[in-house]
Amino acid sequence: MSKGKSDITIKIFALLIAIILWSYVMGIKDPEKITEIRNVPVTLSNVSALDRQNLIIMSPQEPTVNVKVAGKKSEIDKFVKSYDKNVLAQVELSGYSEGQVKIPVSVGLLNQGSSVRLVSYEPKEILFTIDKIITNNLPVKIETVGNLPAGYVLGDMSIKPQNVLIEGPRTWVNEVTDVIATVDLGNRTMSESNSFPIKIVDSEGNDVRGIEKEPNLVEIDIPIFKKVTLPIELQTSGALPDNYSITNIVINPSRVAIKGDDSIKNLSKIDTKLVDINTLLDKSAVEVELDLPEGVQLVNPNEKITVFYNIEEVASKDFTFNIRDITATNVDETLDVEGLDTDSEIRVQLRGSKSILDNVNKEDLNLFVDLANLKEGRHTVDIKMNEIEGVSIVEINPSKLTINLNAS
């Protein structure tokens, strides 16, 4: 046999001997081993003691410990595979109150027939936060989203119940600032009543979870009205002393928005309640109330209506014209007018507040006769005058004029 082949044979033989010796040692002598089992769940013992005091654990929700055990390798391997059945870690919860408390952890091994033993565990204590379960009664606020169609307005919504009872850990309950029910107004044109869910939010509008509420739904009445804007008309009673008149009447605002059912579309104006005109003598403005029809309301119930005015002395003023000053209007193009070329006088008497009449001149007045639809021949027609605001015509003398219409 060559020297090379002899060396290989020796090495193979040595390997076989080593394997046999190792198998012997492992089969006869099982070595000791220390193993750490991490994140062993901690059992909460006597939770009912907290329940009786209306207490609840806020944190940690799932406490764990790390446990070191020692024993023969073969037993340790089996032990670790089913550690949840072999290791019991627990805390005793009786005797504690609200706040942050350190509670001792106890750890025991359940498989007493095994040679596995407890070496150590960490932590020895766990810091628990314990909260009191409390209640609070809060009003429900209505929050709206979306807009009603044009021509509609929302009335005062009502809610039942007006308050909701919330219950939960003190920390979470104290975070709650509002209980909100949200109503979507989009495309609503009719009043209705519906149930709406409520949400519980903090000061930043974020949902607060883990809170019980009673009830979970509220009933909200949603009144929706038709809306129109109408002019306001002053209504008065009584009369001013002789030779006085009320002028320059200004109503502020002159128009008002009202709401009601579809019948409001038939209204053309809103009257004020009767104002005794004699109560206006020593003032230049007065606040008035509106005489709203049944079922009609102001869109803005706080809106104030004020009437501004002047009370002035009434005067009269006379003007003299010639018939030549009269203009004929609406004359048939095929006819000529005869009778407007004389110097006969016409006296016009006007009446109004002195301040207005003082500014009225003869040039502001226009006398005319309206010959519309008149045919050829002799006619007697009324003498008319243009209107001047704040001025009334007392007399036009003579009030009539005879003219002839002749073919051109």
C-alpha positions as CSV (number, residue, x, y, z in Angstrom):
1,M,0.0,0.0,0.0
2,S,1.3,3.4,-0.9
3,K,2.0,6.1,1.7
4,G,-0.8,8.4,0.3
5,K,-3.5,5.8,0.5
6,S,-2.4,5.0,4.1
7,D,-2.8,8.6,5.2
8,I,-6.4,8.8,3.8
9,T,-7.4,5.6,5.6
10,I,-6.1,6.9,8.9
11,K,-8.0,10.2,8.5
12,I,-11.3,8.4,7.7
13,F,-10.8,6.1,10.7
14,A,-10.1,9.1,13.0
15,L,-13.3,10.9,11.8
16,L,-15.4,7.8,12.5
17,I,-13.9,7.5,16.0
18,A,-14.8,11.2,16.7
19,I,-18.4,10.7,15.6
20,I,-18.7,7.7,17.8
21,L,-17.2,9.5,20.8
22,W,-19.5,12.6,20.3
23,S,-22.6,10.4,20.0
24,Y,-21.6,8.7,23.2
25,V,-21.1,11.9,25.1
26,M,-24.4,13.4,23.9
27,G,-26.3,10.2,24.6
28,I,-24.8,9.7,28.0
29,K,-24.1,13.3,29.2
30,D,-26.7,16.1,28.4
31,P,-24.9,19.5,28.9
32,E,-26.5,22.4,30.8
33,K,-27.9,25.3,28.8
34,I,-29.2,28.9,29.8
35,T,-31.8,30.4,27.4
36,E,-33.7,33.7,27.5
37,I,-37.3,33.7,26.5
38,R,-38.3,37.2,25.3
39,N,-41.7,38.9,25.5
40,V,-43.5,36.5,27.7
41,P,-47.0,37.8,28.2
42,V,-47.9,38.9,31.7
43,T,-51.3,37.7,33.0
44,L,-53.4,40.4,34.7
45,S,-54.7,38.8,37.9
46,N,-57.8,40.0,39.8
47,V,-59.0,42.5,37.1
48,S,-62.3,42.4,38.9
49,A,-60.8,44.4,41.8
50,L,-60.3,47.3,39.3
51,D,-63.8,46.8,37.8
52,R,-65.4,47.2,41.2
53,Q,-63.8,50.6,41.6
54,N,-64.6,51.7,38.0
55,L,-60.9,51.6,37.1
56,I,-59.3,50.6,33.9
57,I,-55.7,50.0,32.8
58,M,-54.7,52.5,30.1
59,S,-51.1,51.2,29.6
60,P,-49.4,49.0,28.9
61,Q,-52.2,47.1,27.2
62,E,-50.1,43.9,26.6
63,P,-47.3,43.8,29.2
64,T,-44.4,41.4,28.8
65,V,-41.2,40.2,30.6
66,N,-38.0,38.5,29.5
67,V,-37.3,35.2,31.3
68,K,-34.1,33.3,31.6
69,V,-34.2,29.5,32.3
70,A,-31.6,26.9,32.7
71,G,-31.5,23.1,32.3
72,K,-30.3,20.2,30.2
73,K,-30.2,21.1,26.6
74,S,-32.7,18.5,25.5
75,E,-35.2,19.6,28.1
76,I,-34.6,23.3,27.5
77,D,-35.3,22.9,23.8
78,K,-38.6,21.2,24.5
79,F,-39.4,23.8,27.2
80,V,-38.9,26.8,25.0
81,K,-41.0,25.4,22.2
82,S,-44.1,25.4,24.5
83,Y,-43.1,28.2,26.9
84,D,-46.6,29.6,26.9
85,K,-47.7,26.5,28.7
86,N,-44.6,26.3,30.9
87,V,-44.1,29.9,32.1
88,L,-46.6,31.9,34.1
89,A,-45.8,35.7,34.5
90,Q,-48.5,37.7,36.3
91,V,-49.3,40.9,38.3
92,E,-51.8,41.1,41.1
93,L,-54.1,44.1,40.5
94,S,-56.0,44.3,43.8
95,G,-55.3,47.2,46.2
96,Y,-54.4,49.8,43.6
97,S,-56.1,53.1,42.7
98,E,-56.1,55.7,39.9
99,G,-52.8,57.0,38.7
100,Q,-49.3,55.6,37.7
101,V,-48.3,52.7,39.9
102,K,-45.4,50.2,39.8
103,I,-46.7,46.7,40.3
104,P,-44.4,43.7,41.1
105,V,-44.2,40.9,38.5
106,S,-44.1,37.3,39.7
107,V,-42.8,34.5,37.4
108,G,-43.2,30.8,38.0
109,L,-42.4,27.6,36.0
110,L,-45.4,25.2,35.6
111,N,-43.7,22.0,34.4
112,Q,-42.5,20.7,37.8
113,G,-41.4,17.4,36.4
114,S,-38.7,19.0,34.3
115,S,-35.2,19.8,35.4
116,V,-35.6,23.3,33.9
117,R,-35.3,26.0,36.5
118,L,-35.9,29.8,36.6
119,V,-32.7,31.8,36.5
120,S,-34.0,35.5,36.4
121,Y,-36.5,37.8,34.7
122,E,-36.8,41.4,33.8
123,P,-38.4,43.7,34.6
124,K,-39.3,43.0,38.2
125,E,-41.9,45.7,38.2
126,I,-44.1,47.2,35.5
127,L,-45.3,50.8,35.5
128,F,-49.1,50.8,34.9
129,T,-51.3,53.8,34.2
130,I,-54.7,53.3,35.8
131,D,-57.7,55.6,35.0
132,K,-61.1,56.1,36.5
133,I,-64.1,55.4,34.4
134,I,-66.2,58.6,34.5
135,T,-69.3,60.0,32.7
136,N,-70.1,63.5,31.4
137,N,-73.3,65.0,30.0
138,L,-72.6,67.3,27.0
139,P,-74.8,69.3,24.7
140,V,-75.0,68.2,21.1
141,K,-74.0,70.8,18.5
142,I,-75.4,70.9,15.0
143,E,-72.8,71.3,12.2
144,T,-74.0,72.0,8.7
145,V,-72.3,71.3,5.4
146,G,-73.3,72.2,1.9
147,N,-75.7,75.0,0.9
148,L,-79.4,75.2,0.2
149,P,-80.5,76.0,-3.3
150,A,-81.1,79.7,-4.2
151,G,-84.3,81.1,-2.9
152,Y,-84.4,78.9,0.2
153,V,-83.3,79.6,3.8
154,L,-82.8,77.5,6.8
155,G,-84.9,78.0,10.0
156,D,-83.9,77.3,13.5
157,M,-83.1,73.6,13.8
158,S,-84.1,71.7,16.9
159,I,-82.6,68.5,18.3
160,K,-83.7,65.7,20.5
161,P,-82.2,64.8,22.9
162,Q,-80.3,68.0,23.4
163,N,-77.6,66.3,25.5
164,V,-75.6,63.0,25.2
165,L,-74.1,61.0,28.1
166,I,-70.5,59.9,27.4
167,E,-68.5,57.4,29.4
168,G,-64.9,56.3,29.4
169,P,-61.5,56.7,31.0
170,R,-61.0,60.1,32.6
171,T,-58.1,60.9,30.4
172,W,-60.1,60.4,27.2
173,V,-63.3,61.9,28.5
174,N,-61.4,65.1,29.5
175,E,-60.2,65.4,25.9
176,V,-63.7,65.7,24.6
177,T,-64.7,69.3,23.8
178,D,-67.7,68.8,21.5
179,V,-70.4,66.3,20.6
180,I,-71.4,67.0,17.0
181,A,-74.2,65.9,14.6
182,T,-73.6,66.9,11.0
183,V,-76.4,67.8,8.6
184,D,-75.9,68.0,4.9
185,L,-78.0,70.9,3.5
186,G,-77.2,70.3,-0.2
187,N,-80.2,70.3,-2.5
188,R,-82.8,70.4,0.4
189,T,-86.0,72.3,-0.5
190,M,-88.4,70.8,2.1
191,S,-88.6,70.7,5.8
192,E,-88.0,67.3,7.4
193,S,-87.0,65.4,10.5
194,N,-84.3,62.7,10.5
195,S,-82.0,60.7,12.7
196,F,-78.3,61.6,12.6
197,P,-75.2,59.9,14.1
198,I,-73.1,61.9,16.5
199,K,-69.3,62.1,16.8
200,I,-67.1,63.0,19.7
201,V,-64.2,65.4,19.0
202,D,-61.4,67.2,20.8
203,S,-60.4,70.8,20.6
204,E,-58.8,70.3,17.2
205,G,-61.7,68.5,15.7
206,N,-60.2,65.0,15.9
207,D,-62.3,62.0,16.8
208,V,-61.9,60.8,20.4
209,R,-62.1,57.0,20.3
210,G,-62.8,54.6,23.1
211,I,-65.7,56.6,24.5
212,E,-69.2,55.1,24.9
213,K,-72.1,57.4,24.2
214,E,-75.8,57.2,24.8
215,P,-77.7,57.6,22.6
216,N,-75.7,57.1,19.4
217,L,-78.3,58.9,17.2
218,V,-80.2,62.2,17.7
219,E,-83.4,63.4,16.0
220,I,-83.0,66.8,14.2
221,D,-85.9,68.9,12.9
222,I,-84.7,70.8,9.8
223,P,-87.1,73.6,8.8
224,I,-86.6,75.0,5.3
225,F,-88.4,78.1,4.1
226,K,-88.9,79.9,0.8
227,K,-87.2,83.3,0.8
228,V,-88.1,86.5,-1.0
229,T,-87.0,90.1,-0.7
230,L,-89.8,92.7,-0.8
231,P,-90.1,96.5,-0.5
232,I,-91.3,98.1,2.7
233,E,-94.3,100.5,2.7
234,L,-95.0,102.9,5.5
235,Q,-98.6,102.9,6.8
236,T,-99.8,105.9,8.9
237,S,-102.9,106.9,10.8
238,G,-104.1,110.3,11.8
239,A,-103.3,113.6,10.2
240,L,-100.8,116.4,10.7
241,P,-102.0,119.9,11.8
242,D,-103.2,122.1,9.0
243,N,-100.5,123.6,6.7
244,Y,-98.0,120.8,7.6
245,S,-96.9,117.8,5.6
246,I,-94.4,114.9,5.9
247,T,-91.8,114.9,3.1
248,N,-88.5,113.2,2.1
249,I,-89.6,109.8,3.6
250,V,-86.7,107.3,3.5
251,I,-87.1,103.8,4.8
252,N,-83.9,102.1,5.8
253,P,-83.6,99.4,4.7
254,S,-86.1,99.9,1.9
255,R,-86.4,96.2,1.3
256,V,-86.5,93.2,3.7
257,A,-85.9,89.5,3.3
258,I,-88.7,87.3,4.5
259,K,-89.2,83.5,4.8
260,G,-92.3,81.3,4.8
261,D,-94.1,78.7,2.7
262,D,-94.8,78.9,-1.0
263,S,-97.6,81.4,-0.4
264,I,-95.1,84.3,0.1
265,K,-94.5,84.3,-3.7
266,N,-98.0,86.1,-3.9
267,L,-96.8,89.0,-1.7
268,S,-95.7,92.2,-3.4
269,K,-94.7,94.4,-0.4
270,I,-94.5,94.4,3.4
271,D,-96.4,97.0,5.3
272,T,-95.3,98.6,8.5
273,K,-97.6,98.5,11.5
274,L,-99.7,101.7,11.6
275,V,-97.7,104.7,12.8
276,D,-99.7,107.6,14.4
277,I,-98.5,110.5,12.3
278,N,-98.9,112.9,15.3
279,T,-96.1,111.1,17.2
280,L,-93.7,112.1,14.5
281,L,-93.9,115.8,15.1
282,D,-90.9,116.2,17.4
283,K,-88.6,113.7,15.6
284,S,-86.8,113.2,12.4
285,A,-86.6,109.4,12.5
286,V,-88.6,106.6,14.1
287,E,-88.1,102.9,14.4
288,V,-91.1,100.9,13.1
289,E,-92.4,97.4,13.3
290,L,-93.4,95.3,10.3
291,D,-96.9,93.9,9.9
292,L,-95.9,90.4,8.8
293,P,-98.7,88.1,7.5
294,E,-99.4,84.9,9.4
295,G,-96.7,82.3,8.9
296,V,-94.2,84.8,7.5
297,Q,-90.9,85.6,9.4
298,L,-87.9,87.8,8.9
299,V,-84.8,86.0,7.6
300,N,-82.9,88.2,10.1
301,P,-85.2,88.5,13.2
302,N,-83.0,91.2,14.7
303,E,-83.3,93.5,11.7
304,K,-84.3,97.1,12.6
305,I,-86.4,99.2,10.3
306,T,-86.0,103.0,10.6
307,V,-88.0,105.7,8.8
308,F,-86.4,109.1,8.2
309,Y,-88.5,112.1,7.2
310,N,-89.1,115.8,7.4
311,I,-92.2,117.6,8.6
312,E,-92.5,120.9,6.9
313,E,-94.9,123.8,6.6
314,V,-97.3,123.5,3.6
315,A,-97.5,126.5,1.2
316,S,-99.2,127.3,-2.0
317,K,-97.9,129.1,-5.1
318,D,-99.6,130.5,-8.2
319,F,-98.4,130.7,-11.7
320,T,-99.9,132.5,-14.8
321,F,-99.7,131.1,-18.3
322,N,-101.1,132.0,-21.7
323,I,-102.9,129.5,-23.9
324,R,-99.9,129.9,-26.3
325,D,-97.8,128.2,-23.6
326,I,-99.9,125.0,-24.0
327,T,-98.3,122.1,-26.0
328,A,-100.5,119.7,-28.0
329,T,-99.3,116.1,-27.8
330,N,-100.3,113.0,-29.8
331,V,-101.7,115.0,-32.7
332,D,-102.7,113.0,-35.8
333,E,-100.2,114.0,-38.5
334,T,-103.0,114.7,-41.0
335,L,-104.6,117.3,-38.8
336,D,-103.8,120.9,-37.8
337,V,-104.7,122.3,-34.4
338,E,-106.6,125.6,-34.1
339,G,-107.3,127.4,-30.8
340,L,-103.8,127.4,-29.2
341,D,-102.8,130.8,-30.5
342,T,-104.7,133.2,-28.1
343,D,-103.4,135.2,-25.2
344,S,-106.0,134.1,-22.8
345,E,-104.6,133.5,-19.3
346,I,-104.5,130.2,-17.4
347,R,-103.9,130.3,-13.7
348,V,-102.2,127.3,-12.0
349,Q,-102.1,126.9,-8.2
350,L,-99.7,124.4,-6.6
351,R,-99.5,123.1,-3.1
352,G,-96.6,121.5,-1.2
353,S,-93.9,121.9,1.4
354,K,-92.5,125.4,1.4
355,S,-88.9,124.2,0.9
356,I,-89.9,122.5,-2.3
357,L,-92.2,125.2,-3.7
358,D,-89.5,127.8,-3.2
359,N,-87.4,126.0,-5.8
360,V,-90.2,125.5,-8.3
361,N,-90.1,128.1,-11.2
362,K,-92.5,128.6,-14.1
363,E,-89.9,127.0,-16.4
364,D,-90.3,123.8,-14.5
365,L,-93.9,123.6,-15.4
366,N,-95.3,122.2,-18.7
367,L,-98.9,122.6,-19.7
368,F,-100.3,120.3,-22.4
369,V,-103.4,118.8,-23.9
370,D,-103.4,115.2,-25.0
371,L,-105.1,114.8,-28.4
372,A,-104.6,111.1,-28.8
373,N,-107.3,109.3,-30.9
374,L,-109.2,112.6,-31.7
375,K,-110.6,113.0,-35.2
376,E,-111.3,116.1,-37.3
377,G,-113.7,118.5,-35.7
378,R,-114.3,120.6,-32.5
379,H,-113.2,119.1,-29.2
380,T,-113.1,120.2,-25.5
381,V,-110.0,118.7,-23.8
382,D,-108.5,118.8,-20.3
383,I,-105.5,121.0,-19.6
384,K,-102.8,118.9,-17.9
385,M,-99.4,119.6,-16.3
386,N,-96.3,117.5,-15.7
387,E,-95.8,116.0,-12.2
388,I,-93.3,117.4,-9.7
389,E,-92.4,115.2,-6.8
390,G,-93.8,116.5,-3.5
391,V,-96.1,119.0,-5.2
392,S,-99.8,118.7,-5.9
393,I,-102.0,120.6,-8.3
394,V,-104.7,122.5,-6.5
395,E,-106.3,124.1,-9.5
396,I,-105.8,124.8,-13.2
397,N,-108.2,127.5,-14.2
398,P,-109.7,127.2,-16.7
399,S,-109.2,123.4,-16.6
400,K,-110.5,122.8,-20.1
401,L,-109.8,124.1,-23.6
402,T,-111.8,124.0,-26.8
403,I,-109.8,123.4,-30.0
404,N,-110.5,122.6,-33.6
405,L,-108.8,119.8,-35.6
406,N,-108.8,120.6,-39.3
407,A,-107.5,118.6,-42.2
408,S,-104.0,119.7,-43.3
